[in-house]
Amino acid sequence: MKIQWYPGHMTKAMRAIQEDIKIVDIIIEMRDARIPLASSNPDIAVLGQGKARVIVLNKSDLSNEQINKAWAQYFRKQGCSCIFADSRQKGVVRKLTELLEEASKAKRERDLKRGISNRPVRAIVLGIPNVGKSTLINSIAGKGSAKTGNKPGVTKGNQWIRLNKQVELLDTPGMLMPKIENEETAVKLAFIGTVNDLVFDSNELALELLEYLILNHIDALYERYGIGGLPEDVDSKDYKTGAHKYLADIARVRGCLKKGGEYDYEKASNLIISDFRSGRLGRISLEEVSQDSGI
């Protein structure tokens, strides 16, 4: 599966971010807790050199709780402040405010030595599309300060938002890498809805997702759809054939049918993708901490 999606507004926004980042004190990078590595944009690390950095792993209510704890340890060892969040919950506001205050202490001390007082701490919120940046800002601001949506590319331009006398936040459009070299990364991003759904085939994506679930979370398929293990005529290691069999079974049990009783594979595919993204298949992490992660 080859996925490339880089709308023109992202190029313009990246130029603006390169200028804005010069005047900010803290970088808040949002990632998806289900794929903490694949949802990072390496350009952010380059742009943020020398800046205090806070990583917010959002949608942690959709990822495995034990794996979350391992990622928290990983990022601490990397020297990054990190919190897990469901950006719809008010508790996130307190946790992030505390981290911003802690990360800004050194900056305030420098300002006081230079005779500068009461200048707000400026933070920029960065991340790939559809990780919940604008929703988080709205939660913190306590009002609809930034437009939100459940599809990538909603925020089209940079928006400054004053939270209080001490903190100003700059919301930015989601910034995807111009070219995704790793095919596995591209598929993971498609699974969580980072790229626009119009740029890939839903049936192909659902089969990729089913292959992964058969290998790693077959119980989740049984609990959600009432379908048991692989059919007897399918080799236990033939995940691709198994995925096609499962898709047909899910279409059958969920009544995804066309006129004449033919299976509606597109409808069944969209159902599976939606069930995964919403957490109806359970709390599933697509990445775990390993030796490859640096620990």
N, C-alpha and C positions, 0 to 999 in steps of 0.2 A: 504494500500500500504506500503510494507516494502522495504526500500532502504538502502543498505549499500555499500559503494564504497570507498576503502582506498588502493590505489596502493602502492606497495612496496617502490617506491621512496619517498613517503611521510614520511615513518618511518626514512629513512636515512636523509632526509632534516630536520626533526624535531630535530634530534641530532645535526646537524650542526647549526641550529638556536639557540639552547640552549647555544652553545659556542659563536656564533657571537653576540648575544644580550648583552653579558657582556661588549663589547667594543663600543656599540652605545650609542648615547645621546638621540635620539628621535625615537619613534615608530610611523610610519604612518600605521594606520590600514584602509584598504579599505573594504567597505561593499557595498551591493547593496541597493540603495535608495528605492526600492520597498519593501524590507524586511529588515529594519535596525537591527532588533533583530535576526531574523532567520539566517541572513548572518554573524553573529558574531561567532567567534570561542572562547569559554571560555578559552582555553589554552593560548590565546594571553594576556588576562588580567593577568593571573598568571605569565607568562614569563616577562611581562612588568612592574611588580611592581617596583615603585621607578623611573621609566623613564617618561620623558615628552611624551605626547601622542596626536596625531592629528588623528581625524577620518575623512576620506574622503568617503562621501556617493556618490558613482558613479552611472552613468546611471540615473541621476535625471531628464533627459529629458523624461524618460519613466514613471516616477512616478507622482502622483498627486501634483500639485504645492502647494495647500493649506495644504495638509498633510505634504509636505516637510517642510513648515514653522513651523508646530507643532513639528516635529522631531528636528528641529534646536533648538527650545526652550527647548526641553527635554534634549538634550545633553549638552546644556549650564548649565542647572540645575545640571547635573551630574558632572560638572567641567571639561568637555572635550572641547578642541578646535575642531571645526567641520566646514567643508565646503561641499557644494553640488557641484557635478561636472559631466560633460560629458567629459570624459578624452580625447576626440578627439578635444576639443576646446582649443585654446591657452590661453584663460582667466584663465584656471585652473592653468597654470604655475605661473602667477603673484600671485594669491590667496594663493597657496601652499608655494611659496617662502616667502611671507610675514609671513605666519604662522610659517614656519621653523625658520625664523629670530627671531621672537618674542619668540618662545619656546626655542631658543638657547641662549638668552641673559644671563640668570643665569649661564649657563655653561661657557660662555666666561669670565664672571666676576670672576668665580672661577679659571679659568685657569690663568688669569692675576695676581691674588693674589699669585699664585704658581710660577709665573715667566714663564708661558707657553704662547706663542703667536703664532698666525697664524696656529694653528692646526685646520684642517677642522672639521666642525660639521658632525658627522656620523649619518645617519638616516637609519632605516631598514623598508622596505615596506612589510607588512604582510597582509594576508587575505585568505579567502577561494578561491577555484578555480573559474576562469572565472568571476571575478569581475572587471577586467581591470587593474591589477597592471602593467604589462609590457607595455601596451599601454600608460598608464599615464607616466611612466618613459621615454618612447620614446618621448612623447610630451615635457617633461621638458628638456631632453637632446638635442632635436632638431635633432636627427638622430636615426637610427635604432639600438640603443645600446642594446636593449633586444628583444629577439624573441617574437613575439606576434601571437595570433591565436584566433579564435572564438570558441574554445573548451577547456574544462578543462584539466589541466595537461600539458600545453605546456612548461612552464619553469620547467626544470628537476633539476637544481642545482642553488646554490646561486651565484649571479654575482654582483661584486662591480662596480659601475659606478660613475666616477668623473664628477659632473655637472659643477663645477667652483672651484676656489681656496678656497671657503668657505664651500662647501657642497659636501659630498660623500653619495651616496645612495647604499644600498644593496638590490637588487631584489631577491626575494625568490619564490620557487614554492608555489602554492596554498595549504593551509593546511586545510583539512577537519577534522572534529572531527572523531576519530577512530570508535565511535559508536554513532549514532543519536538515542537518547532515545525517543524523541517526534515525533510521526508519522506526526502530522500537520507540524512540521518544515521540516521533510523529503520531504513532498509533495511540500512545497513552494520552497525548494532548487531545486527540479526536475523541477518545473514550469519555473524557470529562467535559467536553463541549467547548474547548478553547478556540478551536477553529470553526468557522462558520459551517453549519451543517450542509450548506448547499455545495460545498466543494468536494464532498466525498459521497460514495454510494453507501446508503444506510444498510443495505443487505450485506455488503462486504464487511462493513464495520461490525455489524452484529455477529457475523460468523467469527471474526477475529476475537470478539469479546467472549463468545461462547467457548472457543478453544481454550482461552485463558481460564474461564470459570470451570470447565470440565477438569482441567489439570489441577487447579488450586482450590476451587470452592464449589465442588459438585453438590455438597449438601445444601448450599444456598439455592441452587436450581430446584432441588426437590422440595424445599420448604416453600418456595414461592409458587412453583407451578405444579407440584405434585407429581413430578416425573422422576423415576428412579434412575439407576445407573445406566451405562451405555447398553444398547440392545445387544443380545447375544451374538448377532452376526457382525458386530463391529469390534475389531481388535482394540484392546484396551489402550494401545499407544497411538491409534489412528484418530487423533483429535479432530482432524479436519472433517473426516467422514462423520465422526460423532457429532460435530457442530451442526452439520446439515440435518442429521437425524433429529437432534434436539430442536432445531428451528421448526421443523415440520411438526413435531409433537406439541410445541408451544402454540403454533398456529392452530392446531386441532383443539387443544384443551381450552384455549382462550377465545375460540370462535372467530379467528381471523380468516374469514372465508370470502371469496368472491362469488358472484352469481354462478350457479351451477355447482357450487360446493368445492371449487378449486381453492387451494390454500392461498391466502394473501400474504406472501412472504414479506412484502414491504411493510405492511401494517404490523406483523409480528416482530420484524426487526426493530421498528421504531419503539415498540412496546418494551423490548428487552433493553434497549439503550436508555430509555426513559426510566425504567425500573432501577438500573444501575446508578444513573446520575442522581436520582432522588433518594437513594438509600433504601429502597424497598427490597433490595436483595440482601440487605444487611450492611454492616460496617466493613468495607473491603478496602484494603490498602494495596496499591499496585506496585509499590516499591518498599523494600525493607532495607535496613542498615546492614551492610556487609563489608567485607574486606575491600571491595571496589569503592565503597563510600568513604574510605579513609580511616576506618576504625579497626 
